[in-house]
């Protein structure tokens, strides 16, 4: 596992308290309704943020030179597309293949590549996910995400931290040879870029 550098960052509990305090204040002052805040969070968690990562992956699928740059210097290649900044300064992209499946976790808190994936899902921050991803990753994927990794496929677990954040490049789905980058990006899900899912199957 990679070493962590969390010493100067607020703890998850501190951050959670800050967020709750800000949310309460905004609702109390009438700036937002609680339901509206929920919709904003949902949008950034599932749509806006992960779309950036999906575009990175789709470009790598269609552009061999870009893929080579992405795997050699992930941070610089991602910045080429304009996705960089806080929580995404140092990135490493790991590639799924027919013989290797990658899973990303943060064992100490919830380090996550915000510029490419948006807000981290709630389960990513929970102790059961963080511990079982290390102890029993195959069981975790099968039981919690309905993803069964074959016994002959190596399962690699990457521990994100304050210095490095990992992003999974899922395998390109079969039957997408004629797809445009935009169409391919629609098949790349947030979960597939964490490693708890696969890219969506090609549509008929």
ABEGO torsion letter per residue (X at the ends): XBBBBAAABBBAAAAAAAAAAAAAAAAAAGABBAAAAAAAAAAAAAAAAAAAAAAAAAAAAABAAAAAAAAABAAAAAAAAGBBEBGAABBBBBBBBAABBBBBBBAABABBBAAAAEBBBAAAABAAAAAAAAABAAAAAAAAAGBBBBAABBBBBBBBBAABBBBBBBBBBBGAAABBAAAAAAABBAAAAAGABBBBBBBX
